[in-house]
Each structure stands twice: as C-alpha cells, then as structure tokens.
Amino acid sequence: MSLPPADAPVGAPASSATLRNELVRPARWAAACLVTLLGAAAVAAQAQQGGEASAVVRPVPQPQTALVQFPIPGDVDSWQVLAQRAAATCPGLPADVLVAIAKVESQLGSESETSSAGAIGAMQFLPATWAAYGVDGDGDGNADIMNAMDALHGAARLLCAHGGADPGRLGSALWNHNHSHSYVRQVLAMAWVNGSAA
C-alpha cells in the first residue's frame, strides 16, 4: 500500500494511478541502474528473453577482436586483428601484407630497435618517411613512430599512396617501403603463407 501524495488531504485514499506509479517507479529505477552498470545491450538482451529486466542480468559477450587495442609483441593474432583495421583505410590492401611487414621488420614488434640504416619501430620507418606518412592510428592525438598501432596505419598509408591496393602494383608499393627486391619477395611470400591473395 502506497502513501497518498503529499498534497492530498489527510486521510484521503491513494488513487489507483498513484499506486501504479509507486509500484512502477522501483522497476524503472532498477532498470536504469542496470543500464548504467551493465550497458544498454545487456538489459535489452534480458528484456528480449524475459520481458522485464531482472537482478540477474549478464552482459552481452563482446567479440574478442573488439578488445584488442594494441598488438602484442610476437602474437600474430593480435597483429592480424589490428592490421585488418589499418588495411581497411586502403580498400584492396591485404591485411596479411601488413602483418608480413611487421614479421620481417621486427618479428611482430619483438625486435623494434633502430636499424643500421636508421629505421625505427615495429614497421621500421625511416624518420623522413614517417614525417610523410605517419598516422595517429590509435586515436590518442599523436602519430608516434614507436607506437605499433600508429606504425600499422602509417604503413597502410604509405602502401596505399604507392598503389598497394592494386595487386599488380603491390610489389612496387612494398619496394617504396624498403628499397630491396629480396625484401619485397620475402614479404609477399610470407603474406601468401598467411592466406592473402597478394
């Protein structure tokens, strides 16, 4: 039983609308709390299953790939996920080519020291090349040559600028990243092994 509104005369019975509002308000409050804590998707999923949100709402599982923010040194799967994001900025550029570059250049970020030629980071950019093609790939406001996410996006930009989205020009685009024909053959062979139609 609910109390009558504060402005109702003393002793007046509560109306059915007042009673309904008093009963619905806690359910709305509970649903709002669940949305805040668990996210709208979890509450919506629960509502589809049983109508009302309950206290036992489980979050909707997110795909594992959505959780990857930075490639893990040496871990091909994390590099592949992020290479796909970078390659998407240049439609037609195979993500496997970016992974192959990272594998050849730095063992997928495990060996990112400065080369004897002065190339830096996981994708081994020369500072002058980075100045032309460097990208803020992770959205932190800074295009950092040592940031693997930025470097993946920078490599995609460089390859795209030199025709890397066209399978017939991909070798030439790779040569612009590293002026070595054996390097180009090595990257393309590795991309083929990884499943790319490079």
Buried (B, 14 or more C-beta within 10 A) or exposed (E): EEEBEEEEEEEEEBEEEBBEBBEEEEEEEBBEEBBEEBBEEBBEBBBEEEEEBBEEBEEBEEEEEEEBEBBBBBBBEBBBBBBBBBBEBBEEBBBBBBBBBBBBBBEBBEEBEEBEEEBBBBBBBBEEBBEEBBBBBBEEEEBBBEBBBBBBBBBBBBBBEBBBBEBEEBBBBBBBBBEEEEBBEBBBEBBBEBEBEB
